[in-house]
Structures are given as structure tokens and as C-alpha cells.
Amino acid sequence: MYKFFKNIYIVNICLKDNLENSIPLILKLKQNQTFLISKYIRIARMFGEKKLSYILKELNEIDEMYKNGDENANYRLKNLIVLI
């Protein structure tokens, strides 16, 4: 999940900086994965940079909670999914 939203965040930044043609190179997509670009662009336009940054931060913190055995990790993940 983190990697997906990280890619969306990168695409969002590329769109903001007019680097749309460089997206496959930046994401290191293989030739047979270029169909993902239009999907990523569509999703990136739905989210703002702030929201994507928040989602990435939350996913990182939830991952740490899972690794530490925190029982609130599931609750926090459910809340994040509802937010998305």
C-alpha cells in the first residue's frame, strides 16, 4: 500500500513540475508497465500533495506500530482507509 501511494505522490509532483513525459523513467517502470501511467495520473489528480503526504506519513507510522505489536494499528489503518 505504501509503495502505491508513494508512486502516486511522485506522479503528483511530476505533474506539478510538468515532467509528465519523465514519469516512466522516474518510477523505473518496465516497458510492459507503462499502462500504469494513465492510472497513476488519474489517481494523482484526485488527491492533493498534502493529502498524499499525510497518507504516506500515516502508513509509515502504522507500519511501525505493527512492528512494535501495538494493538491500535488496526484501528488506525481502518480510519485511514475510511479517509481515503
PyMOL Python script that loads the backbone (N, CA, C, O; Angstrom):
from pymol import cmd

cmd.read_pdbstr("""\
ATOM      1  N   MET A   1       0.824  -1.181   0.000  1.00  0.00           N
ATOM      2  CA  MET A   1       0.000   0.000   0.000  1.00  0.00           C
ATOM      3  C   MET A   1       0.875   1.254   0.000  1.00  0.00           C
ATOM      4  O   MET A   1       0.586   2.232  -0.690  1.00  0.00           O
ATOM      5  N   TYR A   2       1.946   1.203   0.786  1.00  0.00           N
ATOM      6  CA  TYR A   2       2.842   2.355   0.869  1.00  0.00           C
ATOM      7  C   TYR A   2       3.463   2.653  -0.491  1.00  0.00           C
ATOM      8  O   TYR A   2       3.523   3.810  -0.907  1.00  0.00           O
ATOM      9  N   LYS A   3       3.922   1.620  -1.181  1.00  0.00           N
ATOM     10  CA  LYS A   3       4.581   1.811  -2.480  1.00  0.00           C
ATOM     11  C   LYS A   3       3.614   2.418  -3.492  1.00  0.00           C
ATOM     12  O   LYS A   3       3.998   3.280  -4.283  1.00  0.00           O
ATOM     13  N   PHE A   4       2.372   1.973  -3.468  1.00  0.00           N
ATOM     14  CA  PHE A   4       1.367   2.503  -4.385  1.00  0.00           C
ATOM     15  C   PHE A   4       1.190   4.003  -4.164  1.00  0.00           C
ATOM     16  O   PHE A   4       1.239   4.782  -5.115  1.00  0.00           O
ATOM     17  N   PHE A   5       0.982   4.408  -2.907  1.00  0.00           N
ATOM     18  CA  PHE A   5       0.766   5.824  -2.628  1.00  0.00           C
ATOM     19  C   PHE A   5       2.041   6.645  -2.830  1.00  0.00           C
ATOM     20  O   PHE A   5       1.971   7.831  -3.151  1.00  0.00           O
ATOM     21  N   LYS A   6       3.193   6.024  -2.645  1.00  0.00           N
ATOM     22  CA  LYS A   6       4.454   6.713  -2.927  1.00  0.00           C
ATOM     23  C   LYS A   6       4.547   7.016  -4.418  1.00  0.00           C
ATOM     24  O   LYS A   6       4.950   8.111  -4.810  1.00  0.00           O
ATOM     25  N   ASN A   7       4.176   6.048  -5.242  1.00  0.00           N
ATOM     26  CA  ASN A   7       4.184   6.266  -6.689  1.00  0.00           C
ATOM     27  C   ASN A   7       3.192   7.358  -7.088  1.00  0.00           C
ATOM     28  O   ASN A   7       3.493   8.184  -7.950  1.00  0.00           O
ATOM     29  N   ILE A   8       2.029   7.366  -6.473  1.00  0.00           N
ATOM     30  CA  ILE A   8       1.027   8.396  -6.756  1.00  0.00           C
ATOM     31  C   ILE A   8       1.568   9.768  -6.360  1.00  0.00           C
ATOM     32  O   ILE A   8       1.377  10.748  -7.080  1.00  0.00           O
ATOM     33  N   TYR A   9       2.240   9.832  -5.215  1.00  0.00           N
ATOM     34  CA  TYR A   9       2.831  11.085  -4.742  1.00  0.00           C
ATOM     35  C   TYR A   9       3.887  11.581  -5.731  1.00  0.00           C
ATOM     36  O   TYR A   9       3.929  12.769  -6.051  1.00  0.00           O
ATOM     37  N   ILE A  10       4.726  10.688  -6.208  1.00  0.00           N
ATOM     38  CA  ILE A  10       5.767  11.056  -7.178  1.00  0.00           C
ATOM     39  C   ILE A  10       5.132  11.555  -8.474  1.00  0.00           C
ATOM     40  O   ILE A  10       5.590  12.543  -9.047  1.00  0.00           O
ATOM     41  N   VAL A  11       4.091  10.883  -8.935  1.00  0.00           N
ATOM     42  CA  VAL A  11       3.389  11.312 -10.148  1.00  0.00           C
ATOM     43  C   VAL A  11       2.781  12.692  -9.934  1.00  0.00           C
ATOM     44  O   VAL A  11       2.823  13.534 -10.830  1.00  0.00           O
ATOM     45  N   ASN A  12       2.218  12.928  -8.759  1.00  0.00           N
ATOM     46  CA  ASN A  12       1.635  14.227  -8.430  1.00  0.00           C
ATOM     47  C   ASN A  12       2.686  15.326  -8.547  1.00  0.00           C
ATOM     48  O   ASN A  12       2.412  16.389  -9.105  1.00  0.00           O
ATOM     49  N   ILE A  13       3.872  15.079  -8.030  1.00  0.00           N
ATOM     50  CA  ILE A  13       4.958  16.061  -8.108  1.00  0.00           C
ATOM     51  C   ILE A  13       5.397  16.255  -9.560  1.00  0.00           C
ATOM     52  O   ILE A  13       5.661  17.380  -9.985  1.00  0.00           O
ATOM     53  N   CYS A  14       5.475  15.168 -10.315  1.00  0.00           N
ATOM     54  CA  CYS A  14       5.846  15.261 -11.733  1.00  0.00           C
ATOM     55  C   CYS A  14       4.839  16.102 -12.510  1.00  0.00           C
ATOM     56  O   CYS A  14       5.222  16.914 -13.353  1.00  0.00           O
ATOM     57  N   LEU A  15       3.566  15.912 -12.232  1.00  0.00           N
ATOM     58  CA  LEU A  15       2.533  16.687 -12.912  1.00  0.00           C
ATOM     59  C   LEU A  15       2.653  18.166 -12.564  1.00  0.00           C
ATOM     60  O   LEU A  15       2.492  19.033 -13.422  1.00  0.00           O
ATOM     61  N   LYS A  16       2.937  18.440 -11.302  1.00  0.00           N
ATOM     62  CA  LYS A  16       3.078  19.823 -10.848  1.00  0.00           C
ATOM     63  C   LYS A  16       4.273  20.498 -11.518  1.00  0.00           C
ATOM     64  O   LYS A  16       4.219  21.689 -11.825  1.00  0.00           O
ATOM     65  N   ASP A  17       5.343  19.752 -11.744  1.00  0.00           N
ATOM     66  CA  ASP A  17       6.567  20.292 -12.341  1.00  0.00           C
ATOM     67  C   ASP A  17       6.634  20.091 -13.855  1.00  0.00           C
ATOM     68  O   ASP A  17       7.692  20.283 -14.453  1.00  0.00           O
ATOM     69  N   ASN A  18       5.523  19.709 -14.477  1.00  0.00           N
ATOM     70  CA  ASN A  18       5.447  19.474 -15.928  1.00  0.00           C
ATOM     71  C   ASN A  18       6.464  18.449 -16.418  1.00  0.00           C
ATOM     72  O   ASN A  18       7.107  18.648 -17.448  1.00  0.00           O
ATOM     73  N   LEU A  19       6.605  17.365 -15.686  1.00  0.00           N
ATOM     74  CA  LEU A  19       7.518  16.285 -16.065  1.00  0.00           C
ATOM     75  C   LEU A  19       6.749  15.015 -16.426  1.00  0.00           C
ATOM     76  O   LEU A  19       7.209  13.902 -16.171  1.00  0.00           O
ATOM     77  N   GLU A  20       5.586  15.199 -17.017  1.00  0.00           N
ATOM     78  CA  GLU A  20       4.708  14.066 -17.317  1.00  0.00           C
ATOM     79  C   GLU A  20       5.390  13.018 -18.199  1.00  0.00           C
ATOM     80  O   GLU A  20       5.155  11.822 -18.032  1.00  0.00           O
ATOM     81  N   ASN A  21       6.223  13.454 -19.125  1.00  0.00           N
ATOM     82  CA  ASN A  21       6.903  12.507 -20.020  1.00  0.00           C
ATOM     83  C   ASN A  21       7.990  11.715 -19.314  1.00  0.00           C
ATOM     84  O   ASN A  21       8.426  10.681 -19.821  1.00  0.00           O
ATOM     85  N   SER A  22       8.434  12.179 -18.157  1.00  0.00           N
ATOM     86  CA  SER A  22       9.518  11.515 -17.424  1.00  0.00           C
ATOM     87  C   SER A  22       9.016  10.511 -16.393  1.00  0.00           C
ATOM     88  O   SER A  22       9.822   9.836 -15.752  1.00  0.00           O
ATOM     89  N   ILE A  23       7.715  10.401 -16.223  1.00  0.00           N
ATOM     90  CA  ILE A  23       7.149   9.531 -15.189  1.00  0.00           C
ATOM     91  C   ILE A  23       7.637   8.086 -15.301  1.00  0.00           C
ATOM     92  O   ILE A  23       8.038   7.516 -14.286  1.00  0.00           O
ATOM     93  N   PRO A  24       7.623   7.464 -16.486  1.00  0.00           N
ATOM     94  CA  PRO A  24       8.090   6.063 -16.554  1.00  0.00           C
ATOM     95  C   PRO A  24       9.546   5.912 -16.117  1.00  0.00           C
ATOM     96  O   PRO A  24       9.913   4.924 -15.480  1.00  0.00           O
ATOM     97  N   LEU A  25      10.356   6.885 -16.461  1.00  0.00           N
ATOM     98  CA  LEU A  25      11.770   6.852 -16.085  1.00  0.00           C
ATOM     99  C   LEU A  25      11.944   7.022 -14.579  1.00  0.00           C
ATOM    100  O   LEU A  25      12.708   6.293 -13.947  1.00  0.00           O
ATOM    101  N   ILE A  26      11.228   7.993 -14.011  1.00  0.00           N
ATOM    102  CA  ILE A  26      11.350   8.287 -12.584  1.00  0.00           C
ATOM    103  C   ILE A  26      10.850   7.115 -11.742  1.00  0.00           C
ATOM    104  O   ILE A  26      11.453   6.773 -10.725  1.00  0.00           O
ATOM    105  N   LEU A  27       9.741   6.500 -12.171  1.00  0.00           N
ATOM    106  CA  LEU A  27       9.182   5.363 -11.426  1.00  0.00           C
ATOM    107  C   LEU A  27       9.873   4.048 -11.771  1.00  0.00           C
ATOM    108  O   LEU A  27       9.585   3.011 -11.175  1.00  0.00           O
ATOM    109  N   LYS A  28      10.783   4.100 -12.736  1.00  0.00           N
ATOM    110  CA  LYS A  28      11.525   2.914 -13.176  1.00  0.00           C
ATOM    111  C   LYS A  28      10.578   1.801 -13.640  1.00  0.00           C
ATOM    112  O   LYS A  28      10.720   0.637 -13.266  1.00  0.00           O
ATOM    113  N   LEU A  29       9.613   2.202 -14.466  1.00  0.00           N
ATOM    114  CA  LEU A  29       8.650   1.238 -14.993  1.00  0.00           C
ATOM    115  C   LEU A  29       9.248   0.505 -16.183  1.00  0.00           C
ATOM    116  O   LEU A  29       9.974   1.084 -16.991  1.00  0.00           O
ATOM    117  N   LYS A  30       8.933  -0.757 -16.271  1.00  0.00           N
ATOM    118  CA  LYS A  30       9.362  -1.560 -17.415  1.00  0.00           C
ATOM    119  C   LYS A  30       8.450  -1.246 -18.598  1.00  0.00           C
ATOM    120  O   LYS A  30       7.396  -0.632 -18.435  1.00  0.00           O
ATOM    121  N   GLN A  31       8.860  -1.664 -19.770  1.00  0.00           N
ATOM    122  CA  GLN A  31       8.108  -1.382 -20.989  1.00  0.00           C
ATOM    123  C   GLN A  31       6.667  -1.895 -20.908  1.00  0.00           C
ATOM    124  O   GLN A  31       5.745  -1.242 -21.396  1.00  0.00           O
ATOM    125  N   ASN A  32       6.478  -3.059 -20.295  1.00  0.00           N
ATOM    126  CA  ASN A  32       5.130  -3.634 -20.213  1.00  0.00           C
ATOM    127  C   ASN A  32       4.312  -3.054 -19.057  1.00  0.00           C
ATOM    128  O   ASN A  32       3.176  -3.481 -18.849  1.00  0.00           O
ATOM    129  N   GLN A  33       4.849  -2.103 -18.304  1.00  0.00           N
ATOM    130  CA  GLN A  33       4.129  -1.498 -17.184  1.00  0.00           C
ATOM    131  C   GLN A  33       3.671  -0.075 -17.480  1.00  0.00           C
ATOM    132  O   GLN A  33       3.121   0.589 -16.602  1.00  0.00           O
ATOM    133  N   THR A  34       3.885   0.395 -18.685  1.00  0.00           N
ATOM    134  CA  THR A  34       3.559   1.787 -18.997  1.00  0.00           C
ATOM    135  C   THR A  34       2.056   2.070 -18.940  1.00  0.00           C
ATOM    136  O   THR A  34       1.655   3.231 -18.853  1.00  0.00           O
ATOM    137  N   PHE A  35       1.231   1.040 -18.986  1.00  0.00           N
ATOM    138  CA  PHE A  35      -0.211   1.241 -18.860  1.00  0.00           C
ATOM    139  C   PHE A  35      -0.567   1.826 -17.491  1.00  0.00           C
ATOM    140  O   PHE A  35      -1.633   2.419 -17.328  1.00  0.00           O
ATOM    141  N   LEU A  36       0.318   1.662 -16.514  1.00  0.00           N
ATOM    142  CA  LEU A  36       0.069   2.184 -15.168  1.00  0.00           C
ATOM    143  C   LEU A  36       0.109   3.705 -15.119  1.00  0.00           C
ATOM    144  O   LEU A  36      -0.478   4.312 -14.224  1.00  0.00           O
ATOM    145  N   ILE A  37       0.789   4.317 -16.062  1.00  0.00           N
ATOM    146  CA  ILE A  37       0.972   5.765 -16.029  1.00  0.00           C
ATOM    147  C   ILE A  37      -0.365   6.494 -16.042  1.00  0.00           C
ATOM    148  O   ILE A  37      -0.588   7.382 -15.220  1.00  0.00           O
ATOM    149  N   SER A  38      -1.256   6.137 -16.957  1.00  0.00           N
ATOM    150  CA  SER A  38      -2.552   6.819 -17.032  1.00  0.00           C
ATOM    151  C   SER A  38      -3.363   6.586 -15.764  1.00  0.00           C
ATOM    152  O   SER A  38      -4.077   7.480 -15.308  1.00  0.00           O
ATOM    153  N   LYS A  39      -3.257   5.402 -15.201  1.00  0.00           N
ATOM    154  CA  LYS A  39      -3.953   5.100 -13.947  1.00  0.00           C
ATOM    155  C   LYS A  39      -3.397   5.967 -12.814  1.00  0.00           C
ATOM    156  O   LYS A  39      -4.158   6.561 -12.050  1.00  0.00           O
ATOM    157  N   TYR A  40      -2.076   6.035 -12.712  1.00  0.00           N
ATOM    158  CA  TYR A  40      -1.441   6.844 -11.670  1.00  0.00           C
ATOM    159  C   TYR A  40      -1.784   8.323 -11.825  1.00  0.00           C
ATOM    160  O   TYR A  40      -2.040   9.008 -10.835  1.00  0.00           O
ATOM    161  N   ILE A  41      -1.789   8.816 -13.061  1.00  0.00           N
ATOM    162  CA  ILE A  41      -2.109  10.226 -13.301  1.00  0.00           C
ATOM    163  C   ILE A  41      -3.539  10.525 -12.883  1.00  0.00           C
ATOM    164  O   ILE A  41      -3.804  11.543 -12.244  1.00  0.00           O
ATOM    165  N   ARG A  42      -4.458   9.641 -13.242  1.00  0.00           N
ATOM    166  CA  ARG A  42      -5.865   9.840 -12.881  1.00  0.00           C
ATOM    167  C   ARG A  42      -6.033   9.890 -11.367  1.00  0.00           C
ATOM    168  O   ARG A  42      -6.747  10.748 -10.848  1.00  0.00           O
ATOM    169  N   ILE A  43      -5.383   8.979 -10.662  1.00  0.00           N
ATOM    170  CA  ILE A  43      -5.497   8.928  -9.206  1.00  0.00           C
ATOM    171  C   ILE A  43      -4.782  10.116  -8.567  1.00  0.00           C
ATOM    172  O   ILE A  43      -5.270  10.673  -7.584  1.00  0.00           O
ATOM    173  N   ALA A  44      -3.632  10.507  -9.113  1.00  0.00           N
ATOM    174  CA  ALA A  44      -2.871  11.632  -8.555  1.00  0.00           C
ATOM    175  C   ALA A  44      -3.672  12.922  -8.625  1.00  0.00           C
ATOM    176  O   ALA A  44      -3.560  13.774  -7.744  1.00  0.00           O
ATOM    177  N   ARG A  45      -4.473  13.067  -9.660  1.00  0.00           N
ATOM    178  CA  ARG A  45      -5.300  14.277  -9.790  1.00  0.00           C
ATOM    179  C   ARG A  45      -6.441  14.296  -8.778  1.00  0.00           C
ATOM    180  O   ARG A  45      -6.971  15.362  -8.464  1.00  0.00           O
ATOM    181  N   MET A  46      -6.821  13.137  -8.270  1.00  0.00           N
ATOM    182  CA  MET A  46      -7.889  13.061  -7.268  1.00  0.00           C
ATOM    183  C   MET A  46      -7.404  13.500  -5.890  1.00  0.00           C
ATOM    184  O   MET A  46      -8.189  14.003  -5.087  1.00  0.00           O
ATOM    185  N   PHE A  47      -6.112  13.312  -5.615  1.00  0.00           N
ATOM    186  CA  PHE A  47      -5.542  13.644  -4.318  1.00  0.00           C
ATOM    187  C   PHE A  47      -4.645  14.863  -4.462  1.00  0.00           C
ATOM    188  O   PHE A  47      -4.005  15.060  -5.495  1.00  0.00           O
ATOM    189  N   GLY A  48      -4.606  15.672  -3.424  1.00  0.00           N
ATOM    190  CA  GLY A  48      -3.655  16.778  -3.406  1.00  0.00           C
ATOM    191  C   GLY A  48      -2.332  16.318  -2.818  1.00  0.00           C
ATOM    192  O   GLY A  48      -2.234  15.233  -2.244  1.00  0.00           O
ATOM    193  N   GLU A  49      -1.326  17.152  -2.967  1.00  0.00           N
ATOM    194  CA  GLU A  49       0.001  16.806  -2.454  1.00  0.00           C
ATOM    195  C   GLU A  49      -0.020  16.667  -0.932  1.00  0.00           C
ATOM    196  O   GLU A  49       0.629  15.783  -0.373  1.00  0.00           O
ATOM    197  N   LYS A  50      -0.771  17.550  -0.267  1.00  0.00           N
ATOM    198  CA  LYS A  50      -0.851  17.489   1.202  1.00  0.00           C
ATOM    199  C   LYS A  50      -1.484  16.185   1.674  1.00  0.00           C
ATOM    200  O   LYS A  50      -0.998  15.549   2.609  1.00  0.00           O
ATOM    201  N   LYS A  51      -2.566  15.799   1.019  1.00  0.00           N
ATOM    202  CA  LYS A  51      -3.264  14.581   1.425  1.00  0.00           C
ATOM    203  C   LYS A  51      -2.393  13.351   1.180  1.00  0.00           C
ATOM    204  O   LYS A  51      -2.352  12.444   2.011  1.00  0.00           O
ATOM    205  N   LEU A  52      -1.705  13.318   0.058  1.00  0.00           N
ATOM    206  CA  LEU A  52      -0.817  12.188  -0.226  1.00  0.00           C
ATOM    207  C   LEU A  52       0.331  12.127   0.772  1.00  0.00           C
ATOM    208  O   LEU A  52       0.727  11.048   1.213  1.00  0.00           O
ATOM    209  N   SER A  53       0.856  13.278   1.118  1.00  0.00           N
ATOM    210  CA  SER A  53       1.930  13.332   2.111  1.00  0.00           C
ATOM    211  C   SER A  53       1.434  12.810   3.456  1.00  0.00           C
ATOM    212  O   SER A  53       2.134  12.064   4.140  1.00  0.00           O
ATOM    213  N   TYR A  54       0.219  13.209   3.825  1.00  0.00           N
ATOM    214  CA  TYR A  54      -0.380  12.743   5.083  1.00  0.00           C
ATOM    215  C   TYR A  54      -0.582  11.227   5.060  1.00  0.00           C
ATOM    216  O   TYR A  54      -0.288  10.547   6.043  1.00  0.00           O
ATOM    217  N   ILE A  55      -1.077  10.702   3.953  1.00  0.00           N
ATOM    218  CA  ILE A  55      -1.316   9.259   3.829  1.00  0.00           C
ATOM    219  C   ILE A  55      -0.007   8.492   3.967  1.00  0.00           C
ATOM    220  O   ILE A  55       0.047   7.478   4.663  1.00  0.00           O
ATOM    221  N   LEU A  56       1.045   8.967   3.312  1.00  0.00           N
ATOM    222  CA  LEU A  56       2.349   8.296   3.404  1.00  0.00           C
ATOM    223  C   LEU A  56       2.881   8.319   4.832  1.00  0.00           C
ATOM    224  O   LEU A  56       3.422   7.325   5.315  1.00  0.00           O
ATOM    225  N   LYS A  57       2.725   9.456   5.504  1.00  0.00           N
ATOM    226  CA  LYS A  57       3.188   9.571   6.885  1.00  0.00           C
ATOM    227  C   LYS A  57       2.417   8.609   7.786  1.00  0.00           C
ATOM    228  O   LYS A  57       3.008   7.933   8.628  1.00  0.00           O
ATOM    229  N   GLU A  58       1.115   8.549   7.609  1.00  0.00           N
ATOM    230  CA  GLU A  58       0.281   7.651   8.412  1.00  0.00           C
ATOM    231  C   GLU A  58       0.639   6.186   8.158  1.00  0.00           C
ATOM    232  O   GLU A  58       0.754   5.401   9.100  1.00  0.00           O
ATOM    233  N   LEU A  59       0.812   5.823   6.898  1.00  0.00           N
ATOM    234  CA  LEU A  59       1.164   4.437   6.576  1.00  0.00           C
ATOM    235  C   LEU A  59       2.502   4.049   7.190  1.00  0.00           C
ATOM    236  O   LEU A  59       2.680   2.922   7.652  1.00  0.00           O
ATOM    237  N   ASN A  60       3.430   4.982   7.191  1.00  0.00           N
ATOM    238  CA  ASN A  60       4.731   4.725   7.800  1.00  0.00           C
ATOM    239  C   ASN A  60       4.592   4.513   9.311  1.00  0.00           C
ATOM    240  O   ASN A  60       5.200   3.602   9.873  1.00  0.00           O
ATOM    241  N   GLU A  61       3.791   5.355   9.959  1.00  0.00           N
ATOM    242  CA  GLU A  61       3.579   5.223  11.402  1.00  0.00           C
ATOM    243  C   GLU A  61       2.825   3.937  11.739  1.00  0.00           C
ATOM    244  O   GLU A  61       3.138   3.280  12.732  1.00  0.00           O
ATOM    245  N   ILE A  62       1.845   3.577  10.928  1.00  0.00           N
ATOM    246  CA  ILE A  62       1.087   2.340  11.149  1.00  0.00           C
ATOM    247  C   ILE A  62       2.000   1.134  11.004  1.00  0.00           C
ATOM    248  O   ILE A  62       1.894   0.174  11.767  1.00  0.00           O
ATOM    249  N   ASP A  63       2.893   1.180  10.030  1.00  0.00           N
ATOM    250  CA  ASP A  63       3.860   0.100   9.844  1.00  0.00           C
ATOM    251  C   ASP A  63       4.722  -0.067  11.094  1.00  0.00           C
ATOM    252  O   ASP A  63       4.964  -1.187  11.543  1.00  0.00           O
ATOM    253  N   GLU A  64       5.177   1.039  11.647  1.00  0.00           N
ATOM    254  CA  GLU A  64       5.975   0.982  12.880  1.00  0.00           C
ATOM    255  C   GLU A  64       5.156   0.406  14.032  1.00  0.00           C
ATOM    256  O   GLU A  64       5.673  -0.355  14.849  1.00  0.00           O
ATOM    257  N   MET A  65       3.881   0.772  14.092  1.00  0.00           N
ATOM    258  CA  MET A  65       3.010   0.259  15.150  1.00  0.00           C
ATOM    259  C   MET A  65       2.870  -1.257  15.034  1.00  0.00           C
ATOM    260  O   MET A  65       2.937  -1.969  16.035  1.00  0.00           O
ATOM    261  N   TYR A  66       2.674  -1.751  13.803  1.00  0.00           N
ATOM    262  CA  TYR A  66       2.572  -3.202  13.588  1.00  0.00           C
ATOM    263  C   TYR A  66       3.848  -3.909  14.013  1.00  0.00           C
ATOM    264  O   TYR A  66       3.805  -4.961  14.651  1.00  0.00           O
ATOM    265  N   LYS A  67       4.981  -3.323  13.655  1.00  0.00           N
ATOM    266  CA  LYS A  67       6.266  -3.931  14.005  1.00  0.00           C
ATOM    267  C   LYS A  67       6.489  -3.973  15.511  1.00  0.00           C
ATOM    268  O   LYS A  67       7.154  -4.872  16.026  1.00  0.00           O
ATOM    269  N   ASN A  68       5.924  -2.985  16.217  1.00  0.00           N
ATOM    270  CA  ASN A  68       6.076  -2.935  17.672  1.00  0.00           C
ATOM    271  C   ASN A  68       4.962  -3.686  18.403  1.00  0.00           C
ATOM    272  O   ASN A  68       4.960  -3.745  19.632  1.00  0.00           O
ATOM    273  N   GLY A  69       4.023  -4.254  17.658  1.00  0.00           N
ATOM    274  CA  GLY A  69       2.946  -5.025  18.263  1.00  0.00           C
ATOM    275  C   GLY A  69       1.855  -4.178  18.890  1.00  0.00           C
ATOM    276  O   GLY A  69       1.122  -4.658  19.756  1.00  0.00           O
ATOM    277  N   ASP A  70       1.734  -2.938  18.472  1.00  0.00           N
ATOM    278  CA  ASP A  70       0.713  -2.040  19.014  1.00  0.00           C
ATOM    279  C   ASP A  70      -0.670  -2.480  18.537  1.00  0.00           C
ATOM    280  O   ASP A  70      -0.888  -2.686  17.343  1.00  0.00           O
ATOM    281  N   GLU A  71      -1.591  -2.622  19.474  1.00  0.00           N
ATOM    282  CA  GLU A  71      -2.943  -3.094  19.147  1.00  0.00           C
ATOM    283  C   GLU A  71      -3.769  -2.041  18.414  1.00  0.00           C
ATOM    284  O   GLU A  71      -4.759  -2.381  17.767  1.00  0.00           O
ATOM    285  N   ASN A  72      -3.387  -0.790  18.503  1.00  0.00           N
ATOM    286  CA  ASN A  72      -4.146   0.283  17.862  1.00  0.00           C
ATOM    287  C   ASN A  72      -3.848   0.412  16.368  1.00  0.00           C
ATOM    288  O   ASN A  72      -4.476   1.220  15.684  1.00  0.00           O
ATOM    289  N   ALA A  73      -2.914  -0.364  15.862  1.00  0.00           N
ATOM    290  CA  ALA A  73      -2.527  -0.261  14.456  1.00  0.00           C
ATOM    291  C   ALA A  73      -3.703  -0.589  13.531  1.00  0.00           C
ATOM    292  O   ALA A  73      -3.914   0.106  12.537  1.00  0.00           O
ATOM    293  N   ASN A  74      -4.466  -1.631  13.844  1.00  0.00           N
ATOM    294  CA  ASN A  74      -5.617  -1.998  13.006  1.00  0.00           C
ATOM    295  C   ASN A  74      -6.655  -0.889  12.991  1.00  0.00           C
ATOM    296  O   ASN A  74      -7.198  -0.556  11.937  1.00  0.00           O
ATOM    297  N   TYR A  75      -6.931  -0.323  14.145  1.00  0.00           N
ATOM    298  CA  TYR A  75      -7.908   0.759  14.260  1.00  0.00           C
ATOM    299  C   TYR A  75      -7.460   1.961  13.427  1.00  0.00           C
ATOM    300  O   TYR A  75      -8.255   2.566  12.708  1.00  0.00           O
ATOM    301  N   ARG A  76      -6.190   2.290  13.537  1.00  0.00           N
ATOM    302  CA  ARG A  76      -5.653   3.441  12.810  1.00  0.00           C
ATOM    303  C   ARG A  76      -5.668   3.191  11.300  1.00  0.00           C
ATOM    304  O   ARG A  76      -5.945   4.106  10.525  1.00  0.00           O
ATOM    305  N   LEU A  77      -5.375   1.970  10.883  1.00  0.00           N
ATOM    306  CA  LEU A  77      -5.414   1.636   9.460  1.00  0.00           C
ATOM    307  C   LEU A  77      -6.840   1.729   8.923  1.00  0.00           C
ATOM    308  O   LEU A  77      -7.055   2.233   7.821  1.00  0.00           O
ATOM    309  N   LYS A  78      -7.806   1.251   9.688  1.00  0.00           N
ATOM    310  CA  LYS A  78      -9.207   1.349   9.268  1.00  0.00           C
ATOM    311  C   LYS A  78      -9.620   2.806   9.114  1.00  0.00           C
ATOM    312  O   LYS A  78     -10.311   3.156   8.157  1.00  0.00           O
ATOM    313  N   ASN A  79      -9.203   3.658  10.045  1.00  0.00           N
ATOM    314  CA  ASN A  79      -9.525   5.085   9.951  1.00  0.00           C
ATOM    315  C   ASN A  79      -8.904   5.718   8.711  1.00  0.00           C
ATOM    316  O   ASN A  79      -9.521   6.561   8.060  1.00  0.00           O
ATOM    317  N   LEU A  80      -7.695   5.313   8.395  1.00  0.00           N
ATOM    318  CA  LEU A  80      -7.023   5.848   7.207  1.00  0.00           C
ATOM    319  C   LEU A  80      -7.753   5.408   5.939  1.00  0.00           C
ATOM    320  O   LEU A  80      -7.918   6.199   5.010  1.00  0.00           O
ATOM    321  N   ILE A  81      -8.184   4.161   5.900  1.00  0.00           N
ATOM    322  CA  ILE A  81      -8.915   3.656   4.728  1.00  0.00           C
ATOM    323  C   ILE A  81     -10.221   4.417   4.546  1.00  0.00           C
ATOM    324  O   ILE A  81     -10.607   4.727   3.419  1.00  0.00           O
ATOM    325  N   VAL A  82     -10.902   4.719   5.643  1.00  0.00           N
ATOM    326  CA  VAL A  82     -12.142   5.492   5.568  1.00  0.00           C
ATOM    327  C   VAL A  82     -11.852   6.892   5.027  1.00  0.00           C
ATOM    328  O   VAL A  82     -12.629   7.431   4.239  1.00  0.00           O
ATOM    329  N   LEU A  83     -10.742   7.473   5.449  1.00  0.00           N
ATOM    330  CA  LEU A  83     -10.353   8.805   4.992  1.00  0.00           C
ATOM    331  C   LEU A  83     -10.092   8.829   3.490  1.00  0.00           C
ATOM    332  O   LEU A  83     -10.441   9.788   2.802  1.00  0.00           O
ATOM    333  N   ILE A  84      -9.480   7.772   3.000  1.00  0.00           N
ATOM    334  CA  ILE A  84      -9.138   7.705   1.572  1.00  0.00           C
ATOM    335  C   ILE A  84     -10.409   7.564   0.762  1.00  0.00           C
ATOM    336  O   ILE A  84     -10.353   7.491  -0.466  1.00  0.00           O
TER     337      ILE A  84
END
""", "prot")
cmd.dss("prot")
cmd.show_as("cartoon", "prot")
cmd.util.cbc("prot")
cmd.orient("prot")
